[in-house]
Amino acid sequence: MNFPLAWPRFAQFINLLSGANLGSHTSTVQVTDPFDLDGRHVTLIDTPGFGDTTRSDIDVLKEIAAFLATS
């Protein structure tokens, strides 16, 4: 699932759930430490969004692809 963490309440929920401190306006891929949720091992990945005024969508896709290729 991909939800925009720019939604302040959703970002607070994710930070509370994961114990992480992911902020909105993500400029690089960020990953939380793994945690358990209802018996499942979960890692959250925050990615830059599309429609950024400082970089193209192609650059964002390249960054996400590079991260996934090394994960």
N, CA, C and O atoms as a GROMACS GRO file, in nm:
protein
  284
    1MET      N    1   0.084  -0.117   0.000
    1MET     CA    2   0.000   0.000   0.000
    1MET      C    3   0.089   0.123   0.000
    1MET      O    4   0.195   0.124   0.062
    2ASN      N    5   0.046   0.223  -0.067
    2ASN     CA    6   0.122   0.347  -0.070
    2ASN      C    7   0.027   0.460  -0.033
    2ASN      O    8  -0.069   0.489  -0.105
    3PHE      N    9   0.056   0.524   0.079
    3PHE     CA   10  -0.024   0.636   0.124
    3PHE      C   11   0.067   0.758   0.137
    3PHE      O   12   0.180   0.745   0.183
    4PRO      N   13   0.020   0.874   0.097
    4PRO     CA   14   0.103   0.993   0.111
    4PRO      C   15   0.118   1.032   0.258
    4PRO      O   16   0.020   1.062   0.326
    5LEU      N   17   0.242   1.031   0.306
    5LEU     CA   18   0.266   1.068   0.445
    5LEU      C   19   0.251   1.218   0.467
    5LEU      O   20   0.265   1.266   0.579
    6ALA      N   21   0.223   1.290   0.360
    6ALA     CA   22   0.195   1.432   0.376
    6ALA      C   23   0.064   1.452   0.451
    6ALA      O   24   0.037   1.560   0.503
    7TRP      N   25  -0.018   1.348   0.458
    7TRP     CA   26  -0.138   1.354   0.540
    7TRP      C   27  -0.093   1.352   0.684
    7TRP      O   28  -0.052   1.247   0.732
    8PRO      N   29  -0.098   1.463   0.756
    8PRO     CA   30  -0.040   1.471   0.890
    8PRO      C   31  -0.088   1.363   0.986
    8PRO      O   32  -0.006   1.303   1.056
    9ARG      N   33  -0.216   1.339   0.992
    9ARG     CA   34  -0.265   1.238   1.088
    9ARG      C   35  -0.218   1.098   1.050
    9ARG      O   36  -0.188   1.017   1.138
   10PHE      N   37  -0.212   1.068   0.920
   10PHE     CA   38  -0.164   0.937   0.878
   10PHE      C   39  -0.017   0.921   0.912
   10PHE      O   40   0.026   0.815   0.957
   11ALA      N   41   0.062   1.026   0.891
   11ALA     CA   42   0.204   1.021   0.925
   11ALA      C   43   0.222   0.997   1.074
   11ALA      O   44   0.308   0.920   1.114
   12GLN      N   45   0.141   1.064   1.156
   12GLN     CA   46   0.149   1.042   1.301
   12GLN      C   47   0.115   0.898   1.336
   12GLN      O   48   0.180   0.838   1.421
   13PHE      N   49   0.014   0.842   1.271
   13PHE     CA   50  -0.027   0.703   1.294
   13PHE      C   51   0.086   0.608   1.258
   13PHE      O   52   0.118   0.517   1.336
   14ILE      N   53   0.148   0.627   1.143
   14ILE     CA   54   0.257   0.539   1.100
   14ILE      C   55   0.375   0.551   1.196
   14ILE      O   56   0.435   0.451   1.233
   15ASN      N   57   0.408   0.673   1.235
   15ASN     CA   58   0.519   0.691   1.329
   15ASN      C   59   0.491   0.623   1.462
   15ASN      O   60   0.580   0.561   1.520
   16LEU      N   61   0.369   0.633   1.511
   16LEU     CA   62   0.331   0.568   1.636
   16LEU      C   63   0.337   0.417   1.622
   16LEU      O   64   0.390   0.348   1.709
   17LEU      N   65   0.283   0.365   1.513
   17LEU     CA   66   0.278   0.222   1.490
   17LEU      C   67   0.417   0.162   1.478
   17LEU      O   68   0.444   0.056   1.536
   18SER      N   69   0.506   0.228   1.406
   18SER     CA   70   0.638   0.171   1.377
   18SER      C   71   0.745   0.213   1.475
   18SER      O   72   0.852   0.152   1.480
   19GLY      N   73   0.718   0.316   1.554
   19GLY     CA   74   0.822   0.369   1.643
   19GLY      C   75   0.925   0.451   1.568
   19GLY      O   76   1.028   0.488   1.624
   20ALA      N   77   0.897   0.481   1.441
   20ALA     CA   78   0.989   0.559   1.358
   20ALA      C   79   0.951   0.705   1.363
   20ALA      O   80   0.852   0.743   1.426
   21ASN      N   81   1.028   0.787   1.296
   21ASN     CA   82   0.996   0.928   1.285
   21ASN      C   83   1.010   0.970   1.139
   21ASN      O   84   1.097   1.049   1.104
   22LEU      N   85   0.921   0.916   1.055
   22LEU     CA   86   0.923   0.953   0.914
   22LEU      C   87   0.849   1.084   0.898
   22LEU      O   88   0.740   1.101   0.951
   23GLY      N   89   0.908   1.174   0.827
   23GLY     CA   90   0.843   1.302   0.804
   23GLY      C   91   0.778   1.307   0.668
   23GLY      O   92   0.800   1.221   0.583
   24SER      N   93   0.697   1.409   0.649
   24SER     CA   94   0.641   1.428   0.516
   24SER      C   95   0.745   1.499   0.430
   24SER      O   96   0.852   1.536   0.479
   25HIS      N   97   0.713   1.519   0.304
   25HIS     CA   98   0.805   1.583   0.210
   25HIS      C   99   0.932   1.500   0.196
   25HIS      O  100   1.043   1.553   0.203
   26THR      N  101   0.915   1.373   0.176
   26THR     CA  102   1.026   1.280   0.164
   26THR      C  103   1.107   1.311   0.039
   26THR      O  104   1.052   1.319  -0.071
   27SER      N  105   1.237   1.329   0.055
   27SER     CA  106   1.322   1.358  -0.060
   27SER      C  107   1.404   1.236  -0.102
   27SER      O  108   1.454   1.231  -0.215
   28THR      N  109   1.419   1.138  -0.014
   28THR     CA  110   1.488   1.013  -0.045
   28THR      C  111   1.408   0.898   0.014
   28THR      O  112   1.322   0.919   0.100
   29VAL      N  113   1.437   0.778  -0.031
   29VAL     CA  114   1.370   0.661   0.024
   29VAL      C  115   1.412   0.644   0.169
   29VAL      O  116   1.531   0.648   0.201
   30GLN      N  117   1.314   0.626   0.257
   30GLN     CA  118   1.340   0.604   0.400
   30GLN      C  119   1.276   0.473   0.441
   30GLN      O  120   1.166   0.440   0.395
   31VAL      N  121   1.343   0.398   0.528
   31VAL     CA  122   1.293   0.268   0.570
   31VAL      C  123   1.291   0.262   0.722
   31VAL      O  124   1.387   0.302   0.788
   32THR      N  125   1.180   0.211   0.778
   32THR     CA  126   1.174   0.194   0.924
   32THR      C  127   1.247   0.066   0.962
   32THR      O  128   1.269  -0.021   0.878
   33ASP      N  129   1.284   0.056   1.088
   33ASP     CA  130   1.332  -0.070   1.140
   33ASP      C  131   1.215  -0.168   1.139
   33ASP      O  132   1.101  -0.126   1.161
   34PRO      N  133   1.240  -0.296   1.115
   34PRO     CA  134   1.130  -0.394   1.118
   34PRO      C  135   1.064  -0.398   1.255
   34PRO      O  136   1.130  -0.378   1.357
   35PHE      N  137   0.933  -0.423   1.256
   35PHE     CA  138   0.860  -0.439   1.381
   35PHE      C  139   0.751  -0.543   1.359
   35PHE      O  140   0.717  -0.575   1.246
   36ASP      N  141   0.697  -0.595   1.468
   36ASP     CA  142   0.592  -0.696   1.460
   36ASP      C  143   0.455  -0.630   1.476
   36ASP      O  144   0.436  -0.542   1.560
   37LEU      N  145   0.362  -0.674   1.394
   37LEU     CA  146   0.225  -0.624   1.399
   37LEU      C  147   0.132  -0.744   1.379
   37LEU      O  148   0.128  -0.804   1.272
   38ASP      N  149   0.060  -0.776   1.482
   38ASP     CA  150  -0.033  -0.890   1.476
   38ASP      C  151   0.035  -1.016   1.426
   38ASP      O  152  -0.020  -1.088   1.344
   39GLY      N  153   0.155  -1.041   1.477
   39GLY     CA  154   0.227  -1.163   1.442
   39GLY      C  155   0.296  -1.160   1.307
   39GLY      O  156   0.349  -1.261   1.262
   40ARG      N  157   0.297  -1.045   1.243
   40ARG     CA  158   0.364  -1.031   1.113
   40ARG      C  159   0.482  -0.937   1.126
   40ARG      O  160   0.477  -0.839   1.200
   41HIS      N  161   0.589  -0.969   1.055
   41HIS     CA  162   0.709  -0.887   1.052
   41HIS      C  163   0.689  -0.779   0.946
   41HIS      O  164   0.670  -0.811   0.829
   42VAL      N  165   0.692  -0.651   0.984
   42VAL     CA  166   0.658  -0.540   0.895
   42VAL      C  167   0.774  -0.441   0.886
   42VAL      O  168   0.836  -0.407   0.987
   43THR      N  169   0.800  -0.395   0.766
   43THR     CA  170   0.892  -0.285   0.742
   43THR      C  171   0.820  -0.184   0.654
   43THR      O  172   0.761  -0.221   0.552
   44LEU      N  173   0.822  -0.058   0.692
   44LEU     CA  174   0.757   0.047   0.613
   44LEU      C  175   0.861   0.119   0.529
   44LEU      O  176   0.971   0.148   0.576
   45ILE      N  177   0.825   0.148   0.406
   45ILE     CA  178   0.914   0.218   0.314
   45ILE      C  179   0.844   0.346   0.271
   45ILE      O  180   0.735   0.342   0.213
   46ASP      N  181   0.906   0.459   0.299
   46ASP     CA  182   0.852   0.589   0.261
   46ASP      C  183   0.930   0.634   0.137
   46ASP      O  184   1.053   0.635   0.138
   47THR      N  185   0.860   0.670   0.032
   47THR     CA  186   0.925   0.709  -0.092
   47THR      C  187   0.890   0.853  -0.127
   47THR      O  188   0.788   0.906  -0.084
   48PRO      N  189   0.976   0.916  -0.207
   48PRO     CA  190   0.941   1.050  -0.256
   48PRO      C  191   0.814   1.043  -0.338
   48PRO      O  192   0.784   0.940  -0.399
   49GLY      N  193   0.739   1.150  -0.338
   49GLY     CA  194   0.614   1.152  -0.413
   49GLY      C  195   0.632   1.205  -0.554
   49GLY      O  196   0.736   1.259  -0.590
   50PHE      N  197   0.527   1.189  -0.632
   50PHE     CA  198   0.527   1.239  -0.769
   50PHE      C  199   0.469   1.381  -0.769
   50PHE      O  200   0.398   1.421  -0.678
   51GLY      N  201   0.502   1.453  -0.873
   51GLY     CA  202   0.452   1.590  -0.885
   51GLY      C  203   0.533   1.690  -0.804
   51GLY      O  204   0.487   1.800  -0.776
   52ASP      N  205   0.654   1.651  -0.765
   52ASP     CA  206   0.743   1.739  -0.690
   52ASP      C  207   0.784   1.856  -0.778
   52ASP      O  208   0.806   1.839  -0.898
   53THR      N  209   0.793   1.972  -0.721
   53THR     CA  210   0.830   2.090  -0.800
   53THR      C  211   0.981   2.101  -0.821
   53THR      O  212   1.026   2.182  -0.902
   54THR      N  213   1.061   2.021  -0.747
   54THR     CA  214   1.207   2.034  -0.758
   54THR      C  215   1.271   1.920  -0.836
   54THR      O  216   1.391   1.926  -0.865
   55ARG      N  217   1.194   1.816  -0.872
   55ARG     CA  218   1.251   1.706  -0.949
   55ARG      C  219   1.142   1.639  -1.031
   55ARG      O  220   1.023   1.648  -0.999
   56SER      N  221   1.184   1.573  -1.137
   56SER     CA  222   1.086   1.513  -1.228
   56SER      C  223   1.037   1.379  -1.174
   56SER      O  224   1.102   1.316  -1.091
   57ASP      N  225   0.920   1.338  -1.223
   57ASP     CA  226   0.867   1.207  -1.186
   57ASP      C  227   0.961   1.095  -1.229
   57ASP      O  228   0.971   0.993  -1.161
   58ILE      N  229   1.030   1.113  -1.341
   58ILE     CA  230   1.126   1.012  -1.389
   58ILE      C  231   1.239   0.996  -1.287
   58ILE      O  232   1.279   0.884  -1.258
   59ASP      N  233   1.290   1.107  -1.233
   59ASP     CA  234   1.395   1.099  -1.131
   59ASP      C  235   1.345   1.025  -1.007
   59ASP      O  236   1.418   0.946  -0.948
   60VAL      N  237   1.222   1.052  -0.968
   60VAL     CA  238   1.164   0.984  -0.851
   60VAL      C  239   1.154   0.835  -0.880
   60VAL      O  240   1.192   0.753  -0.796
   61LEU      N  241   1.103   0.798  -0.997
   61LEU     CA  242   1.092   0.656  -1.034
   61LEU      C  243   1.228   0.588  -1.035
   61LEU      O  244   1.241   0.474  -0.990
   62LYS      N  245   1.329   0.655  -1.087
   62LYS     CA  246   1.465   0.599  -1.090
   62LYS      C  247   1.516   0.573  -0.949
   62LYS      O  248   1.578   0.470  -0.923
   63GLU      N  249   1.491   0.666  -0.858
   63GLU     CA  250   1.536   0.648  -0.720
   63GLU      C  251   1.466   0.529  -0.654
   63GLU      O  252   1.530   0.448  -0.586
   64ILE      N  253   1.337   0.519  -0.673
   64ILE     CA  254   1.261   0.407  -0.616
   64ILE      C  255   1.309   0.275  -0.677
   64ILE      O  256   1.329   0.178  -0.605
   65ALA      N  257   1.329   0.272  -0.809
   65ALA     CA  258   1.376   0.151  -0.876
   65ALA      C  259   1.514   0.111  -0.827
   65ALA      O  260   1.539  -0.008  -0.805
   66ALA      N  261   1.602   0.208  -0.808
   66ALA     CA  262   1.737   0.178  -0.759
   66ALA      C  263   1.730   0.118  -0.618
   66ALA      O  264   1.802   0.023  -0.587
   67PHE      N  265   1.643   0.174  -0.534
   67PHE     CA  266   1.627   0.119  -0.399
   67PHE      C  267   1.576  -0.025  -0.405
   67PHE      O  268   1.630  -0.113  -0.338
   68LEU      N  269   1.472  -0.049  -0.484
   68LEU     CA  270   1.415  -0.183  -0.493
   68LEU      C  271   1.514  -0.284  -0.552
   68LEU      O  272   1.512  -0.401  -0.515
   69ALA      N  273   1.599  -0.240  -0.642
   69ALA     CA  274   1.698  -0.329  -0.704
   69ALA      C  275   1.803  -0.375  -0.604
   69ALA      O  276   1.864  -0.481  -0.621
   70THR      N  277   1.826  -0.296  -0.500
   70THR     CA  278   1.928  -0.330  -0.401
   70THR      C  279   1.870  -0.388  -0.272
   70THR      O  280   1.944  -0.421  -0.180
   71SER      N  281   1.739  -0.401  -0.266
   71SER     CA  282   1.675  -0.451  -0.144
   71SER      C  283   1.658  -0.601  -0.148
   71SER      O  284   1.605  -0.660  -0.054
   0.00000   0.00000   0.00000
